[in-house]
Amino acid sequence: MQNNELNVNNENDESNLQTFTDDSFVVKNISKEFYDRYGRSNRARKRFYSLIRPIKVDVSFDVNESENEYLLKISGPKSEIDKATMLVKQASQQLRNRFTHLITIPFLHDDFIKAYLDFKEKILNENSDIDECLFQNPKKLHMTISCLSLEDDKRLTDAREIFKKQCSDYIEKFNNVNNFERRLQIKAIDIMNDNPRRTNVLYAKIENDNLQNLANHIANVMATNEFLYSGDKFANESDQQQQQVKLHLTLMNSSYLRRGFNKKRRKPMMRYFDSTEILNNYGDYFFSEIDWPPIQLNELHRTNQFGYYNVLESIQI
């Protein structure tokens, strides 16, 4: 068994199985995901150290990967061990509900990207107070159906299988419908809130009954199987069958300002932007009409060679 000692505080996995304990140390089973994030590398251990820095304990990892065994030993005064154990539990719970994957429909058709870039150029030319960093990266234009928390291998494997089956079954139904709309029209813009002067998200609208039905169905399936990230709207609704996925294609978002922030510019970070003129002048803006893109299961924190979210599964609609 490989022993990795770290004489600093250490964070544990929520499996929280106590294998041995006395007044001076406690040994707990942890998951592979927990070990990957908090114990596998020096960087991971520094992350753990920063979490429980005030607590006076020593920790070490004992790992036998061939047997899928991951242990964490916490040593120190009992009162300090108790504090560390509580922080470990909290960190494990957070780890188990991280936003890791998403189900998207990419809008990367050349016609739409060109229309989007034309729209962006018009807005920037006509509004000197609009920061270019507010705009979405054209390589990541997409519609989100669900935000997922698939933090271990089993959940990811199960989600992939369910995603493939549900999408394929539902699309087969579409193919048997005579009036199935084979084209998607992207037209008009709107904002997420009711006050244009305090806009955080501006999006292009997509109105299509078949797409709406598919999105609702997939979101409900993910919710039923408890794959949703806690921040997803469907995860917090008591009657998910009555909920509708909001079909929207984000074009501008105040959160994007963080990715383009440059300290040398010395501009204050804005939480909102004023979209009044944009809505007045481009409320009914026609972007394009395109063939249906695929529906995909993507990794949130990895990109592919094209700059889009890394694709794990892709089903052509």
C-alpha positions in Angstrom: 0.0 0.0 0.0 1.3 3.4 -1.0 1.6 5.9 1.9 1.6 9.6 1.1 2.2 11.7 4.2 1.2 15.2 4.6 1.8 16.8 8.0 -0.9 19.4 7.4 -4.7 19.3 7.6 -6.4 16.9 5.2 -9.9 16.7 3.8 -12.0 13.5 3.7 -14.5 11.8 1.5 -18.2 11.6 2.4 -18.2 7.8 2.3 -17.1 8.6 5.9 -16.6 4.9 6.8 -14.6 4.8 10.0 -12.3 1.8 10.1 -10.5 2.5 13.3 -10.5 5.3 15.9 -9.1 6.2 19.3 -8.2 9.5 21.0 -5.2 10.2 18.9 -6.1 9.3 15.3 -8.9 8.2 13.0 -8.8 6.3 9.7 -11.5 6.8 7.1 -12.3 5.4 3.7 -12.4 8.0 1.0 -13.4 7.8 -2.6 -11.1 7.9 -5.6 -12.6 11.2 -6.6 -11.8 12.7 -3.2 -8.2 11.4 -3.4 -7.8 12.8 -6.9 -8.9 16.2 -5.8 -7.2 16.4 -2.4 -4.4 13.8 -2.1 -3.0 12.6 -5.4 -0.6 15.5 -6.1 1.2 18.2 -4.2 -1.1 20.7 -5.7 -4.1 18.7 -4.5 -2.7 18.5 -1.0 -2.1 22.2 -0.9 -5.7 22.7 -1.8 -6.7 20.5 1.1 -4.2 22.3 3.4 -5.8 25.7 2.6 -9.2 24.3 3.5 -8.3 23.2 7.0 -5.3 25.4 7.7 -6.4 26.5 11.3 -6.8 23.0 12.6 -3.8 21.3 14.3 -3.7 17.8 12.8 -1.4 15.6 10.8 -2.8 13.6 7.9 -1.6 10.8 5.6 -3.1 8.9 2.7 -2.8 5.1 2.3 -3.6 4.0 -1.2 -4.0 0.6 -2.9 -5.4 1.5 -6.3 -5.4 -2.1 -7.5 -7.9 -2.9 -4.7 -9.7 0.4 -5.1 -8.8 1.2 -1.5 -8.3 4.8 -0.4 -7.7 5.7 3.2 -7.2 8.9 5.1 -5.6 9.0 8.5 -6.1 12.1 10.7 -3.9 12.4 13.8 -3.9 14.9 16.6 -5.8 16.0 19.7 -9.4 14.6 19.7 -11.0 18.0 19.6 -8.9 18.9 16.6 -9.7 15.6 14.9 -13.4 16.3 15.4 -13.1 19.7 13.7 -11.2 18.2 10.8 -13.6 15.4 10.4 -16.5 17.9 10.2 -14.7 19.9 7.5 -13.9 16.7 5.6 -17.6 15.8 5.7 -18.6 19.2 4.4 -16.0 19.1 1.7 -17.1 15.7 0.6 -20.7 16.8 0.3 -19.6 19.7 -1.9 -17.5 17.4 -4.0 -20.4 15.1 -4.5 -22.4 17.9 -6.0 -20.0 19.8 -8.2 -21.1 21.1 -11.6 -19.0 18.7 -13.8 -21.0 18.1 -17.0 -23.7 19.6 -19.1 -26.2 18.5 -21.8 -26.0 21.0 -24.7 -27.1 21.7 -28.2 -24.1 23.4 -29.9 -24.9 26.2 -32.4 -21.7 26.2 -34.4 -23.2 26.3 -37.9 -21.2 28.7 -40.1 -24.3 30.7 -41.0 -25.2 31.3 -37.4 -21.7 32.1 -36.2 -21.4 34.7 -39.0 -24.7 36.2 -38.0 -23.7 36.3 -34.4 -20.4 38.0 -35.2 -22.2 40.6 -37.3 -24.6 41.2 -34.4 -21.7 41.6 -32.0 -20.0 44.1 -34.4 -23.1 46.2 -34.7 -23.6 46.4 -30.9 -20.0 47.4 -30.2 -20.0 50.0 -33.0 -23.2 51.6 -31.7 -22.6 51.3 -27.9 -19.4 52.6 -26.6 -20.2 51.6 -23.1 -20.5 47.9 -23.9 -17.4 45.8 -23.1 -16.5 43.2 -25.7 -15.8 40.8 -22.9 -19.6 40.5 -22.4 -20.0 38.4 -25.5 -19.9 34.7 -25.7 -16.9 33.0 -27.3 -18.2 32.0 -30.8 -16.6 28.6 -30.4 -18.9 27.9 -27.4 -22.3 29.1 -28.7 -24.8 26.6 -27.3 -28.1 26.0 -25.6 -27.9 24.3 -22.2 -30.6 21.7 -21.4 -29.2 20.4 -18.1 -26.4 21.1 -15.7 -25.1 17.8 -14.2 -23.1 16.6 -11.2 -21.4 13.4 -12.3 -18.5 13.3 -9.9 -17.7 9.5 -9.9 -17.3 6.9 -12.6 -20.5 5.0 -11.9 -22.7 8.1 -12.1 -21.0 9.1 -15.3 -21.4 5.7 -16.9 -25.1 5.5 -15.9 -25.8 9.0 -17.1 -24.2 8.3 -20.5 -26.2 5.2 -21.0 -29.5 6.9 -20.0 -28.7 9.9 -22.1 -28.0 7.8 -25.2 -31.2 5.6 -24.8 -33.5 8.5 -24.0 -32.3 10.7 -26.8 -32.4 7.9 -29.4 -35.9 6.8 -28.3 -37.3 10.3 -28.3 -35.7 11.2 -31.7 -37.1 8.0 -33.2 -40.6 9.3 -32.2 -39.8 12.5 -33.9 -38.9 10.7 -37.1 -42.3 9.1 -37.2 -44.1 12.5 -37.1 -45.0 14.0 -40.4 -44.9 17.6 -39.3 -41.5 17.3 -37.6 -39.7 20.6 -38.2 -36.3 19.9 -39.6 -35.0 23.5 -39.3 -34.5 25.7 -36.4 -35.0 29.5 -36.6 -32.9 31.7 -34.4 -34.7 35.0 -34.2 -35.2 37.9 -31.6 -33.4 38.6 -28.4 -34.5 38.9 -24.8 -33.0 39.2 -21.3 -33.3 37.0 -18.2 -34.6 39.7 -15.9 -37.2 42.4 -16.2 -35.0 45.4 -15.9 -32.9 46.2 -19.1 -30.8 48.7 -17.2 -29.6 45.8 -14.9 -29.1 43.0 -17.4 -26.9 40.0 -16.6 -27.8 37.7 -19.5 -29.0 38.6 -23.0 -29.9 35.7 -25.3 -31.2 34.8 -28.7 -34.7 33.1 -28.8 -35.5 29.7 -30.2 -39.1 28.7 -30.6 -39.7 25.1 -31.7 -42.2 22.7 -30.1 -40.2 19.6 -30.9 -37.1 21.0 -29.4 -39.0 22.2 -26.4 -40.5 18.7 -25.9 -37.1 17.0 -26.3 -35.4 19.4 -23.8 -38.2 19.0 -21.2 -38.0 15.2 -21.5 -34.2 15.0 -21.1 -34.2 17.4 -18.2 -36.9 15.4 -16.5 -35.1 12.2 -17.0 -31.9 13.6 -15.5 -33.8 15.0 -12.6 -35.6 11.7 -11.9 -32.2 9.9 -11.9 -30.7 12.5 -9.5 -28.0 13.5 -12.0 -28.7 17.3 -11.8 -26.3 19.8 -10.3 -28.1 21.5 -7.3 -27.9 24.8 -9.1 -30.0 23.6 -12.0 -33.5 24.9 -12.0 -35.1 21.5 -12.4 -33.2 20.2 -9.3 -35.1 22.6 -7.1 -38.6 22.2 -8.4 -41.2 20.0 -6.6 -43.2 19.3 -9.8 -40.7 18.8 -12.5 -43.2 17.4 -14.9 -44.7 20.8 -15.2 -41.5 22.6 -15.7 -40.2 23.9 -19.0 -36.6 24.2 -20.1 -36.0 27.8 -21.1 -34.9 27.6 -24.7 -32.2 30.3 -25.0 -28.9 30.8 -26.6 -26.7 33.1 -24.4 -25.0 35.8 -26.4 -24.0 38.2 -23.6 -23.4 37.6 -20.0 -21.9 39.8 -17.3 -20.1 36.9 -15.8 -17.9 36.7 -18.9 -16.3 40.0 -17.8 -14.2 38.0 -15.3 -12.6 35.9 -18.0 -11.4 39.0 -19.9 -10.5 41.1 -16.8 -7.2 42.8 -17.1 -5.9 44.6 -13.9 -4.0 47.1 -16.1 -7.3 48.4 -17.4 -8.3 49.3 -13.9 -12.0 49.1 -14.7 -14.4 48.1 -11.9 -16.0 44.7 -12.3 -19.6 45.1 -13.4 -22.4 42.8 -12.3 -24.9 44.2 -14.8 -25.0 46.0 -18.1 -27.6 48.2 -19.7 -29.3 46.5 -22.7 -32.0 49.1 -23.2 -30.7 50.3 -26.6 -29.8 46.8 -27.7 -33.4 45.6 -27.1 -34.9 48.7 -28.7 -32.8 48.4 -31.9 -32.4 44.6 -32.2 -35.4 43.1 -30.4 -36.5 41.2 -33.5 -33.1 40.6 -35.0 -33.0 37.6 -37.3 -29.9 35.5 -37.0 -30.4 32.5 -39.2 -32.3 29.3 -39.9 -30.2 26.1 -39.6 -30.6 22.3 -39.6 -30.9 20.8 -36.2 -27.6 20.4 -34.5 -26.8 17.3 -32.4 -27.6 17.0 -28.7 -24.5 16.3 -26.6 -23.3 15.3 -23.2 -20.2 17.4 -22.5 -17.5 17.9 -19.9 -17.7 21.3 -18.4 -14.0 21.8 -17.6 -12.4 20.3 -20.8 -12.5 21.6 -24.4 -11.9 19.7 -27.6 -9.7 20.6 -30.5 -12.3 23.0 -31.8 -12.6 25.0 -28.6 -16.0 23.6 -27.6 -16.9 21.6 -24.5 -15.4 18.2 -24.8 -17.9 15.8 -26.2 -18.6 12.4 -24.4 -21.8 11.5 -26.3 -23.4 13.1 -29.4 -26.8 12.1 -30.9 -27.8 13.6 -34.2 -31.4 14.9 -34.1 
